[in-house]
């Protein structure tokens, strides 16, 4: 029996924070490549970090997919990219700990990394880094959406 090819999706993401920590926002654009249909979503938190918002953008985008897909993730976050490709397999093998000098320490943002790991296992992922604030249309749009989401939490 032939396996149905996985739906191809582009996921553009960005996170923003006013202060680090401070109020933050995340945003994503999902694009179904065969149809061109897009889904946009954003949100935020009153007290967070930029790295947490970068992770949340990817998590929420992947969680919104109803079935396993081939997903190319476009992000300006080196933290997310290296985490997915290099760090996460080592962290998992070490019980979600990382080397800190001569000792092992808990992974920062471990709950988010574990949530990303769970949702990522459903999909085939490819990571593509884009330069932030370089005119990449979807990255710029995600940045604007994330900053706007962040604004609603300022002063809380």
N, C-alpha and C positions, 0 to 999 in steps of 0.2 A: 504494500500500500504506500503510495507516494505521500510524503509529508507536504502539507500546504506550506508554501514559502511564507515567512514571517512578514507582516506588514512593516514597511519602512517608515520611520518617523524621525524628524529632526526635532530636538529639544534644545531651545535657546534659554539660558538662565542668567540671572544676576541677583546679587544681594547688595544691600546698602545699609549703612549704619551712621547715625549722627552721634559721634563720640564712639568710643570702642572700649568698654561697653556703653550702650545708650539705646535710644529708640532705633528700631531697625525695620527694614522691609525686604521682601523677596518677590521675585516675579519670574514667570516663565511663559514662553510661547511654544506650543506643540504644533508641528506641521505634519500632516499626513501627506507623504510625497506623491502618492498616486492621484489623490483628489485635490491637493492644495488646501484642503480644509484646515483651519487653524482654531486652536483653543488658547485663550490668554487668561491667566489668573495671577493675582498678587495678594499679598497679605503681610502681616508684620507682627511685631511684639514691642511692648513698652521698654523692656530691658533685655538686651541681647548683645551679641557681637557680630561683626561682619562675617566671620567664618561660619557662625551658626546660620546666618541668613543665606549665605552661598549654598550651604548644605541643604537647607530647607527648600530652596528653589528647585533643586534637582530631585529631592525626595517627593515633593508635591507633584511635580511634573510626571515622574514615573508612576506614582500612586494613582494618577488620574487615568492611566491606560487600563482598558478593560480586559485585554488579553496580552499574552506574550508578543513582543515586537522586537524588531531590530532597530535600536535607537542610537542615533549619533547625537551626543551631547556637545553642544557648543557653549563654552563658558570662558570667562576671563580669569577664573579662579584657579591658580596653580595648586592651591591647597586641595580643592576638590579633585582636580585631575591627578595629582600625585597620590592622593589618598586612594582613589579608585584603582589606579594602575600599579602602584608600588607599595604603599604602606599597608593597606587593608589586609592583603594576604598574610603579611608578617604579623600584624596585630592579632589576627584571628588565631594564627598558629601559636602565639604567645599568650593566649587567654585575654585578649584585648588589652595588652600591656605593651609599652614601648620602652626602648632603651633611653635612659636619661643618665648620662655619665656612665658610672659603673653599675647602676642598679636599674631595675625595671620599675616603671611608673605607670599608673593608669593612663589610657589614651584620653586626651582632652576631647570633649564633646562626644563621649562614647555612646550615649543613647542615640544621638543622631547618626553616627557612623553605623551602629547596629541596625537602625531603621533603614538606612540606605542599603546596607548589605542585604537585608531581607527582601526589599523590593527589587534590587538589582538582579537577584538570582532568577527572577521571572523572565528577564530580557537578555538579548544579546546587545552589549553596550560597546560603543566606540567613543572615545574621548577626543575632541578637537579643541585645542586652545585658540581663542581669539584674543587679540590685543584689546584691552579695555580702552574706551574713549578714543577709538581710532577710526570711527566712521562706519563700523560694521552695523548695518541697519537694525538687525534684530537685537544685537547686544545693546545698542543705544536705546531701543524701545524698551527692552527689559530694564535697563538702568533707570529710565524715566518712570516706569511703573513702580519699581522698587523704592525709589526716592519718594514718590507720591504716597506709597503705602506707609513709609516711614514717617512722613509728615503728620499723619493722623495721631501718632503716639507721642509727639513732642509736647512737653509741658505736663505730661501725666505723672 
